[in-house]
Amino acid sequence: MFQQVPSTREEWLRVSDNFEAKWNFPHAIGAIDGKHVRIQAPKNSGSHYFNYKNFFNIVLMAIVDADYNFLYADVGCQGRMSDGGVWRHTKLYEKFENNNLNIPEPAVLRVPYSIEVPYMLLGDKAFAFTPYCIRPFSGTHPTGSPQREFNYRHSRARRTVENAFGILNSVFRVFSRPIQQKPEVARKIVLATICLHNFLRKRQSRNTYSPPELADRIVEGHIVEGSWRSSSATVMRNLGQVPLRTSRDLVTMREHIANDFIHNNQINHR
């Protein structure tokens, strides 16, 4: 496991402030996603590492900040585990569930609103909608609607975790084919690439390791996609979806954010 998760309220707020400043999404404390990482078939493993997509794999679960740095990574769940169960089997999930991470209390987006909005992870349809993880609206929505604007902004901010995975895949060629190692060794290799990623992106070597054009970037208010997206060779595969079951309070809170985007906080986009 790799962990650089904030430990204080102030550190979480810095993560949130960076998401709002760079990606125009308030109260975001990380973008969460997971990948199936293909490995060679382990000896005598039966179906333990064989998933429903018909290949052997381990699972990488990660949370990324607004600048494509990993805050957390858990590697090694057996591939046969359901996608919805991967996150629930991590230690960090338990801490979120038990509110043991010093995350700031919910707060209003702006005066004079009265609805308090939690500080949340940004997840896609592979993750349940909870008080600490917000996912997009289902279905399609007309141009100009609050729901469509919310989904655009949510997707825009979640690009951080997509890009972190994309940079790993582009730079470390070990991800260009199934990892030819035992699961325990493959797990260490994946974690090593994540440690190197964070180390190099926080040093003067940042632009050598990941040139600006490699990742998505904002140019004159518009997103220009990174060159990693043109690479098709990868052993990383997306997680599947989980059913949407949530409370009315959470639905109301998401609608409140969507309406705020339309009425008070619009951005230019294509």
N, C-alpha and C positions, 0 to 999 in steps of 0.2 A: 504494500500500500504506500502511496505517495500522498503527503498531506502538508499543505501550507495554508490551511483554512484559517481565516481571521479568528482571533481569540478574544477580542474586546469589541464593545459596541462601536467605538470610534473607528476601528479597522473595517468593520462591516460597512459603516457609513461611507468610508472612502471608496470601497468597492462600488457601492450604490451610486455615489456621486460621479464616478468615472463612467458608469453605464449611462447615466442621464446626460452627461456632458458629451460623450462620444456617440452614443446610439439613440439618444432621445427617448429612453424608456425609464420611468421613475421606479424607485423602490426595488430594483433588480440587484440581487446579491450574487449572481452567477448564472451561467448558462449550463444546463446539464444535458448530457447525452451519453449514449453507449454504443459500442461497436462489437460485433462478432469478429474476432481475429482468427483467421484460418491457421491451423497447425497441421503437421503430419499426423496420421493416425497413431495414437499411442498404443504400444503393445499391451495386450490383455486388458484393454480398457472397456471392451464391450461397447455400449452405447453412451457411456458417461459423458464423453466429450463430443457426441454426435448430435447436431441440432436439427430442427425441423426444416432447415434449408438444405439439408442433405450434405453437410460437410462437417469435418471435425474442427473444433474451435475452442478458444477461451474467450471470455467476455471482458472488455475494457469499459469501465464506467468512470466518467470524468465530469468535473465541474471546472469551468474556465471563466476568467475575469474579462473585463472589457478590452484588454490589450492582448488577448490570445495566450495568456499565461495560465498554466494549470494551477488551480487551487487544491484540487483533490483528484486522485485516481485510484481505483481499485481494480486489480487485474486478477483473473484466474477462476471465476465461477465456471462450472462445467457447462458446456454448450447446450446440454439437454434441458437446462433450467428455463422455464418460461421467461420471456422478456420482462414481463411485469414483476417477476420475482427477483430479478437480478438486483435492482436497487434496494428492495426490501431486505436483502441478505447482507447489506453492507453495515459496518459499524456507524458510519455517518448518518445513515437513515434513522437509526435508533436515536441518535442525538437530536436530529431534527424533530422526530416524533415526541421526544421528551422535553423539548425546548431547553436543551443543555448547551447552547452554543453562544450565548450572550448576544443574540440577534436583537437589534433595536425593536422596541414596541411599535405596533401599528400607529400610523400617523396620517393626518389628512394631507391630501395632495397640495391644497392651497386654501387660504381663507376666501370665502366663508363656508367652505364645504364642511359637512359634519361626518361623512362616512370615512372611517379610518381604514387605511390600506396597509396590509402587512408588507414586510420586506420579504421578497420571494425569489426563488430560483425560476428561471425560464425553461420550461420543458415542452417537448412536443407531445404527440399523441401516444408515445411509448410510456408516458408517465401519468399517474393519476393527478387530478386537480385537487390540491390540498391547500391549507392555509399558508404553506411555505413553498408551493410549486404551482405556478400558473401556466396553463396551456391555452392554445388559441381556440377561437370559436370554431365549431364544426360547420361543414357545409360551405356553400358559396354565398356571397353577399354582394349587393349592388354597389357600384362605384359611388363614393361619397358617403356611404353608410358608416356609422361608428364601428360596426363589427369588422368591416373590411379594413378600415384604418387601423384598428387594433391589431388585426392579424398581420398587416404589413409591418407595423412597428415591432411586433413580437418577433416575426421572422427576421427582421433586420438586426435586432439585438442578439438573436440566437446564432447569427452567423459567426459569432466569436468562437463557439465550440466547434462548429463545422470547419472553420479555418484552422483551429489548433490541430484537429485531426488531419486536415489537408496538408498542412506544413510537415507534420510527422511523415506522412506517406510520401511526400515529394522529396524530402531530404534523406530519410533513412531507407535505403533500398531493401532492407530486411522485410519491409512491408509489401514488396512487389510480387512476392510469391509466398505460398504457405511456409510458415516457419518450420524448418526441419530440425526440431528439437523436442525433447520431452516437455510436457506442460509446465513443469516447475521451472525449467530453464527458459522456456518461451516467456513465461510471466516475468522473469528477471530482465530479459531483453527488452520487453515493452516498457517496463518501469524505468530502465536505464535511458531509453530514448526520451522519456518524459522529463527526467531529471536534467538531461543534456539540453533539451528544448528550453526549459526555464532558465538554466544557467546561461546559455548563449544569448537568449533574448534580453537578458538584463545586463549584458556586458557590451563593450565597444564592438564586439564581433557581431552584434545584432544584425546589421545590414548585410554582412557577409553570409551569415547563417540563413537568414530569411529576408531577402531583398524586398523592398516595399511592394514591387509588382507581384510577388508571390502570393500575397494574401489580399482579400477584399479590402478596399479602401474607399474613402469618401473624397470625391473631387467635385468642388463647386456644388455641394449639396446632394450629389448623386453617387450611388454606389458603383464602383468599377470592380468587376469580379477579378479575383486573383488568378494567376496562371496555373495554380495547382488544380483548378477545376477542369483543365483540359487533359489531365492525366487519367487514363482509364484503368491502368494496372494497379490493383490494390487488393490486399487480403482482408480489408475492413468492409464489413457489411452492416447495414442499419438494423436496429432493433425493430420488432413488430409493434403494433398498436395494442393498447389496453382499453377496455370499455370505459366510457365516461360516466362516472357516478359521483355526484357531488351535491353539496347542500345549496339551498336557495340563497343563503347569505353570500356564498362565494360567487354564485352567478351574478348577483346584484353588484357585488364589488367589482367584478370584471366589466360589467356594463358601465359602471361609474367611471372607470379608467378610460374606456372607449369613448364615452361622451366627453370627457375632459380633453382627449386628443382632438376631437372635432371642434369643440367650442373655444378652447383656451390655449391649445398647444400644438397647432398644426405645423407640419414641416413640408417642404417641397419634395416631391418624388415623382418618378415617371409614372 
